[in-house]
Amino acid sequence: MKAEPRGKLIIVEGIDGSGKSTQIHLLEKWLAYKGVSVFRSEWNSSEMVKEITSKGKKKGLLTPTTFSLLHATDFADRYERNISPLLRAGHFVLADRYVYTAFARDIVRGCNPEWVKKVYDFAIKPDVAFYFKVPVDIAVDRILIGRPKLKYYEAGMDMNLSNDQYESYRIFQGRIIEQYDSLAESEGFTVIDGTLNIEEQQNIVRKKIMPLLEGHQTKARTRR
Amino acid sequence: MTRAKYKDLGKRTVEFYGHGIKNLQDIEIKGRLIVIEGPDASGRSTQIQEITTRLEADGHAVLNTGLKRSELVGRGILEAKRDYNLGRKTLALYYAADFADQFEYKIIPALQAGYIVLADRYIYTLIARNLVRGLDRTWCHNLYGFAIKPDIVFYLDVEPSVLIHRVFQKNSTLDHYESGADIGLSEDMYESFLIYQKRISQEFHAMQKKYGLIPINGNRSMPEIHNDLQKRIDGFLQRVGNQ
């Protein structure tokens, strides 16, 4: 991963139901309250690629390789037009999922780990990467509580893990956790216990971010 | 017609440029992959038509593939390219997705079934374009590490000054990307085209050795080029048929 930007990049990772989006939302509110210029970027949200990816997903046409490359295209589009220029201009960027989501999912699907990592090596290393670690059963129960209809790829049905989509989802999420755990040390994740209550977790998050604010120009908060 | 043409081309394993694709590592293919590379308006498509006709007449099953023709993203790329703010890595990855889709759903199954796959460009054009646009060399080569090595790759080498006249005969205007207008080489489109095509050609020459590309003098007339290509392809098929 490449050289230093002037802004700060903070990312959150964790499986669905780990509570990461709640935490990044609270972090964003706090930074904004402190007058920090902050932007949010979400996984799989490039307008250009979204339509094609969802079409491919609906038709069940994706292979691990095309799945990986389409997500990389989506990420590159957001990275080149949004994340990178914002950082260059000195802003805070909060990313809900980053390249590690791709590493974990693609590797579980059978893509070569070195290949995937190289594909994404244009992306800078985050200043802080939070990993919200939750036992698979807790996270899966949070998601499946209302027995939602899972999507084909979301449930990992393309990997023939089980004929039952809920069972498949559980196995898939478990494997993703294994990948996150193995990335945690090498990538320097700040691991947060996602079973703690929301306030406790947010407290740890803010403490970790505090040093990044030093020397960062904050505009005076204006009341309307 | 020689007898060799009726012989089974023989089963063999595939060789990848890089890490390959997990579930394709141990496959066996019976067909052959022949690639024709070259810039726009170099006469590739005409050559491919002629060669296809000949190979089919000789009793071979032939599949044609090319860039931007995948069911998955082929049309998406055309739309995306109208957005001139599109990043270079984004476009590079998009093309890779298009290629991968055709590779897995068309090229590989056809080769397994014993087809001669005649590819109207392969990974080399994509790599050359990315390199000319300043993307990292190792990154570009790694990206296509899932592709297999073709049996033969021809490169239609056309002087940019000859090429530009063929472009005008074909389209009457210069294409934005094929003139490198997206990378600011010159204010003048004509000038930009020449510089861009020269750089692409340099990348091809650099790849010649690494990938064993066979340069074909593309400055000649279409029938002359066709005779040359056909002779080489027939010779190749005869050789593999006799092995």
Interface residues (C-beta under 8 A of the other chain):
Chain A: M48 V49 E51 I52 K55 G56 L61 L62 T63 P64 T65 T66 L69 L70 A72 T73 A76 D77 Y79 E80 R81 G110 C111 N112 E114 W115 K118 V119 D121 F122
Chain B: G18 H19 G20 I21 K22 N23 E71 L72 V73 G76 A80 D83 N85 L86 G87 R88 K89 T90 A92 L93 Y94 A96 A97 A100 D101 E104 Y105 D136 T138 W139 N142 L143 G145 F146
